[in-house]
Amino acid sequence: MKKKTSRFVFWTPRILSIIFITFLALMSLDVFSSELSFWQTIGALFMHNIPALVLLIVLLISWKYEIVGGIAFILAGALYLVLIFRNPFEWYLLLWAIQIMGVSWLIGTLFLIGWFKKRKL
């Protein structure tokens, strides 16, 4: 049972972060609906994918060092919350914040749990 739990704690944050980063990258495809030139589209696509690229680098580092993933995903969720609420408050912004920030915090918490379990052993 202990081996099964440790496998769950090891793989769950990694798989969830891959799905989360893919989701963020898919949301950047809305730049193709704009009437932009080729180079403007490439620039907009790059700008929209910066958070996904940063989180991909964090995931690669945290595959071995789980503390990095725990702290970085929690900070990324907090940064998203701060950036969302810079604008005047609207109720739909709260739903966006919960979707993005909540998943990010869940992944960060799972990475921290895995780090604590590994440190315990």
Secondary structure, DSSP 8 states (H G I E B T S, - for coil): -HHHHHHHHHHHHHHHHHHHHHHHHHHGGGGGGS---HHHHHHHHHHHHHHHHHHHHHHHHHTT-HHHHHHHHHHHHHHHHHHHTTS---HHHHHHHHHHHHHHHHHHHHHHHHHHHHHH-
